[in-house]
Amino acid sequence: MYRRSGPISLGEYVKEYTLLRDVRPETVRQYAICARLFEAWAGGPVQLVDLDEQSVSEWLREYAASGVEPQTVRSKKVGLLALWRAAADQGLCEPPTRRIRAVRCPWRPPVAWDWEEVSALLAACAQLKRWHKCGLRRSAWFDLAVRVAWDSGLRRGDQLALPVSAVRADGTVAICQSKTSRPVVFRLAPSTMAALAASLEVAPRELVTPWPSSHETLDDQFGRLVAKAGIREGTWKWIRKSSATDVEVQSPRSGSVHLGHVPGSRIAERSYLDPAIIGRTVTTPRELLAASLHLGGGGGGNR
């Protein structure tokens, strides 16, 4: 239905935003969450023309004080400002200024599973019961999904959308990443290819690891799988970090390439590569084998 007036509220504008910009569904979902959180804090729908820096800053301060991670607070700030600037570009409100509360995110070393832990995760898949909606046992689906995630280092959205037709006979895959539009090339291991072939015989399909349910459902089921494996608590993203870290251990400065980052980018170093795992293979100076001095009691000797 034709609508003469622009959207009224920030929450309503999220739908308008997708009409003018080709954005990923996950990005839209995060922006909708951001708008919902801000309007819940405000006590109701917030008109675009009523957005102001002080209110946004107060919301960010209280949101940070609620105990969420600084990175989460910053992502919500980025999302709200993206919507605000886009609405201003359409003449629906005044643009934001720089007078908005800064969000400091102290660097934390990335944490990933090592090869042994991912292997334990894979072994735990056999304990899963019931069937997946694609026609596979849940044990077989998660076994294949973990293998593909480990071999490819793909983001979850790209992996779930990976078509079977993109996988060549030797396991090589070349796709364009949905988030960055950059190409990435990887190769599935022979064991992964065998698992894929066996699964296609049982459940023919167009996608390698289709997931018809919500992201929250996947997170919940994966969390239970991690608990069954008896490894450190972590999320699906940990497999991507673990994959890149394992590549970096084998071939320094290759982790970023494996993830499909821009050449020269330090994103992998700051956010994906676990220095504790990489440090196990770092070359150290030769140990000094001369007898060390031991300080003991008693006298004697020149002073």
C-alpha positions as CSV (number, residue, x, y, z in Angstrom):
1,M,0.0,0.0,0.0
2,Y,1.4,3.4,-0.9
3,R,2.4,5.5,2.1
4,R,2.9,9.2,1.7
5,S,4.6,9.9,5.0
6,G,7.8,8.5,6.3
7,P,8.1,6.0,9.1
8,I,7.4,7.4,12.5
9,S,9.6,5.5,14.9
10,L,13.1,4.1,15.0
11,G,11.7,0.6,15.2
12,E,9.5,1.1,12.1
13,Y,12.4,2.6,10.2
14,V,14.4,-0.7,10.3
15,K,12.0,-2.1,7.6
16,E,12.5,1.1,5.5
17,Y,16.3,0.7,5.9
18,T,16.3,-2.6,4.0
19,L,14.4,-1.1,1.0
20,L,17.3,1.2,0.2
21,R,20.3,-1.0,1.2
22,D,21.3,-4.5,0.4
23,V,22.1,-5.8,3.8
24,R,22.4,-9.3,5.3
25,P,19.4,-10.6,7.2
26,E,21.5,-11.0,10.3
27,T,22.5,-7.3,10.1
28,V,18.8,-6.4,9.9
29,R,18.0,-8.6,12.9
30,Q,20.7,-6.9,15.0
31,Y,19.5,-3.5,14.0
32,A,16.0,-4.5,15.0
33,I,17.2,-5.7,18.3
34,C,19.1,-2.4,18.8
35,A,16.0,-0.3,18.0
36,R,13.9,-2.5,20.3
37,L,16.3,-2.1,23.2
38,F,16.5,1.7,22.8
39,E,12.7,2.1,22.6
40,A,12.2,-0.2,25.6
41,W,14.6,2.0,27.6
42,A,12.7,5.1,26.4
43,G,9.4,3.6,27.4
44,G,7.8,3.4,24.0
45,P,8.3,4.2,20.3
46,V,10.8,6.9,19.6
47,Q,10.1,9.2,16.6
48,L,13.1,9.7,14.4
49,V,12.8,13.5,14.7
50,D,13.1,13.1,18.5
51,L,16.5,11.4,18.5
52,D,19.1,13.3,20.4
53,E,22.7,12.7,21.5
54,Q,22.0,13.1,25.2
55,S,19.3,10.4,25.3
56,V,21.4,8.0,23.2
57,S,24.4,8.6,25.5
58,E,22.3,8.0,28.6
59,W,21.0,4.8,27.2
60,L,24.5,3.6,26.3
61,R,25.7,4.4,29.9
62,E,22.8,2.5,31.5
63,Y,23.2,-0.4,29.0
64,A,26.9,-0.7,29.8
65,A,26.1,-0.6,33.6
66,S,23.7,-3.5,33.2
67,G,26.8,-5.8,32.9
68,V,26.9,-6.5,29.1
69,E,30.3,-6.8,27.4
70,P,31.8,-3.5,26.1
71,Q,31.9,-5.0,22.6
72,T,28.1,-5.6,22.8
73,V,27.5,-2.0,23.9
74,R,29.7,-0.7,21.0
75,S,27.8,-2.9,18.5
76,K,24.5,-1.4,19.7
77,K,25.9,2.1,19.3
78,V,27.1,1.4,15.8
79,G,23.7,-0.1,14.9
80,L,21.7,2.8,16.2
81,L,23.9,5.4,14.6
82,A,23.7,3.5,11.2
83,L,19.9,3.8,11.4
84,W,20.0,7.4,12.5
85,R,22.4,8.5,9.7
86,A,20.4,6.6,7.1
87,A,17.2,8.3,8.2
88,A,19.0,11.7,8.1
89,D,20.1,11.0,4.6
90,Q,16.5,10.6,3.6
91,G,15.6,13.9,5.3
92,L,13.6,12.2,8.0
93,C,15.5,13.8,10.9
94,E,18.7,15.7,11.7
95,P,21.9,13.8,11.5
96,P,23.8,12.8,14.7
97,T,26.8,14.8,15.8
98,R,30.0,13.5,17.4
99,R,28.7,14.4,20.9
100,I,27.7,10.8,21.8
101,R,29.2,8.8,24.6
102,A,32.3,6.8,23.6
103,V,32.4,3.1,24.3
104,R,35.8,1.9,25.4
105,C,36.6,-1.7,24.6
106,P,39.8,-2.9,26.3
107,W,41.6,-5.5,24.2
108,R,41.2,-9.1,25.3
109,P,43.3,-11.9,23.8
110,P,41.1,-14.1,21.5
111,V,40.3,-17.5,23.0
112,A,39.8,-20.5,20.9
113,W,39.7,-24.3,21.2
114,D,42.8,-26.2,20.2
115,W,42.8,-29.2,17.8
116,E,42.3,-31.7,20.7
117,E,39.2,-29.9,21.9
118,V,37.6,-29.6,18.5
119,S,38.3,-33.3,18.0
120,A,36.5,-34.0,21.3
121,L,33.6,-31.8,20.1
122,L,33.4,-33.9,17.0
123,A,33.4,-37.1,18.9
124,A,30.6,-35.9,21.1
125,C,28.3,-35.5,18.1
126,A,27.7,-39.3,18.2
127,Q,25.8,-38.8,21.5
128,L,23.1,-36.7,19.9
129,K,19.7,-38.3,19.4
130,R,16.6,-37.5,17.3
131,W,16.5,-36.3,13.7
132,H,17.3,-33.0,11.9
133,K,14.6,-31.5,9.7
134,C,16.7,-32.0,6.6
135,G,16.4,-35.8,7.0
136,L,19.7,-36.5,8.7
137,R,20.2,-37.7,12.3
138,R,21.2,-34.8,14.5
139,S,24.4,-36.6,15.2
140,A,25.3,-36.7,11.4
141,W,24.2,-33.1,10.8
142,F,26.4,-31.7,13.6
143,D,29.3,-34.0,12.7
144,L,29.2,-32.6,9.2
145,A,28.6,-29.0,10.3
146,V,31.6,-29.1,12.7
147,R,33.8,-30.5,10.1
148,V,32.8,-27.9,7.5
149,A,33.2,-25.1,10.0
150,W,36.7,-26.3,10.9
151,D,37.9,-26.8,7.4
152,S,36.5,-23.6,6.0
153,G,36.7,-21.0,8.8
154,L,33.4,-19.6,7.4
155,R,31.1,-17.4,9.4
156,R,28.0,-19.2,10.5
157,G,25.7,-17.4,8.0
158,D,27.9,-18.2,5.0
159,Q,28.3,-21.8,6.1
160,L,24.5,-22.4,6.5
161,A,24.0,-20.9,3.0
162,L,26.7,-22.9,1.4
163,P,25.3,-24.8,-1.6
164,V,26.3,-28.3,-2.4
165,S,26.9,-27.2,-6.0
166,A,29.8,-24.9,-4.8
167,V,31.8,-27.9,-3.6
168,R,34.1,-29.3,-6.3
169,A,35.1,-32.9,-6.5
170,D,38.5,-32.3,-4.8
171,G,36.8,-30.4,-2.0
172,T,37.8,-26.9,-3.2
173,V,35.2,-24.1,-2.6
174,A,35.3,-20.5,-3.8
175,I,32.6,-18.2,-2.6
176,C,31.9,-14.5,-1.9
177,Q,31.4,-13.7,1.8
178,S,28.1,-12.1,2.5
179,K,29.5,-9.7,5.2
180,T,32.4,-8.3,3.3
181,S,31.7,-9.2,-0.4
182,R,35.3,-10.5,-0.5
183,P,36.1,-13.8,-2.1
184,V,37.4,-16.7,0.1
185,V,38.8,-20.0,-1.1
186,F,39.1,-23.1,1.1
187,R,39.3,-26.9,0.7
188,L,37.2,-29.5,2.6
189,A,39.2,-32.4,4.0
190,P,38.8,-35.9,2.5
191,S,37.0,-37.0,5.7
192,T,34.6,-34.1,5.4
193,M,34.0,-34.9,1.7
194,A,33.2,-38.5,2.7
195,A,30.8,-37.3,5.4
196,L,29.1,-35.0,2.9
197,A,28.7,-37.7,0.3
198,A,27.3,-40.1,2.8
199,S,24.8,-37.5,4.1
200,L,23.6,-36.7,0.6
201,E,22.8,-40.3,-0.1
202,V,20.5,-40.3,3.0
203,A,19.1,-36.8,2.6
204,P,19.5,-35.2,-0.9
205,R,19.5,-31.4,-0.6
206,E,20.7,-28.1,-2.1
207,L,22.6,-26.8,1.0
208,V,25.5,-28.5,2.7
209,T,24.3,-27.8,6.2
210,P,20.8,-26.3,6.1
211,W,19.4,-24.9,9.3
212,P,15.7,-24.1,9.2
213,S,15.3,-23.0,12.8
214,S,16.5,-19.8,14.5
215,H,20.0,-18.8,15.5
216,E,19.0,-19.0,19.1
217,T,18.0,-22.7,18.7
218,L,21.3,-23.5,17.1
219,D,23.2,-21.7,19.9
220,D,21.2,-23.7,22.5
221,Q,21.8,-27.1,20.8
222,F,25.4,-26.3,20.2
223,G,25.9,-25.3,23.9
224,R,24.6,-28.7,24.9
225,L,27.0,-30.4,22.5
226,V,29.9,-28.5,24.0
227,A,28.8,-29.6,27.5
228,K,28.7,-33.2,26.3
229,A,32.2,-32.9,24.9
230,G,33.5,-31.7,28.3
231,I,35.6,-28.9,26.8
232,R,35.8,-25.2,27.7
233,E,32.5,-23.4,27.3
234,G,32.4,-21.5,24.0
235,T,30.1,-20.6,21.1
236,W,29.9,-21.6,17.4
237,K,32.2,-18.7,16.6
238,W,34.9,-20.4,18.5
239,I,35.2,-23.0,15.7
240,R,36.1,-20.2,13.3
241,K,38.7,-18.8,15.7
242,S,40.0,-22.3,16.3
243,S,40.3,-23.0,12.6
244,A,42.2,-19.8,11.9
245,T,44.5,-20.3,14.9
246,D,45.3,-23.9,13.8
247,V,46.2,-22.5,10.3
248,E,48.4,-19.8,11.9
249,V,50.3,-22.4,14.0
250,Q,51.1,-24.4,10.9
251,S,51.9,-21.4,8.6
252,P,52.5,-18.0,10.3
253,R,50.6,-15.1,8.7
254,S,48.2,-17.4,7.0
255,G,45.3,-17.2,9.5
256,S,44.1,-13.9,8.1
257,V,44.1,-15.3,4.5
258,H,42.2,-18.4,5.7
259,L,39.5,-16.1,7.1
260,G,39.3,-14.1,3.9
261,H,40.4,-10.8,5.4
262,V,41.8,-7.9,3.5
263,P,45.5,-8.3,2.9
264,G,47.5,-6.6,5.7
265,S,44.5,-6.5,8.1
266,R,45.1,-7.1,11.8
267,I,41.6,-8.2,12.5
268,A,42.6,-11.8,12.7
269,E,45.4,-11.0,15.2
270,R,43.1,-8.9,17.4
271,S,39.9,-10.9,17.3
272,Y,40.5,-14.5,16.1
273,L,44.0,-15.9,16.7
274,D,44.5,-17.3,20.2
275,P,48.0,-16.2,21.3
276,A,48.0,-18.9,24.0
277,I,47.8,-21.7,21.4
278,I,50.2,-19.9,18.9
279,G,52.6,-19.4,21.7
280,R,53.2,-23.1,22.1
281,T,55.0,-23.1,18.7
282,V,56.8,-19.7,19.1
283,T,60.6,-20.1,18.8
284,T,62.3,-19.2,22.1
285,P,66.0,-18.5,22.9
286,R,68.1,-21.5,23.8
287,E,68.0,-22.4,27.4
288,L,71.0,-21.3,29.4
289,L,72.3,-24.6,30.8
290,A,75.1,-23.2,33.1
291,A,74.4,-24.1,36.7
292,S,72.2,-21.5,38.3
293,L,73.1,-19.8,41.5
294,H,71.2,-21.0,44.6
295,L,71.1,-18.6,47.5
296,G,71.3,-20.4,50.8
297,G,71.9,-19.5,54.4
298,G,75.3,-19.6,56.2
299,G,78.4,-17.6,55.8
300,G,81.7,-18.1,54.2
301,G,83.2,-16.7,51.1
302,N,84.2,-13.2,50.3
303,R,81.7,-10.3,50.6
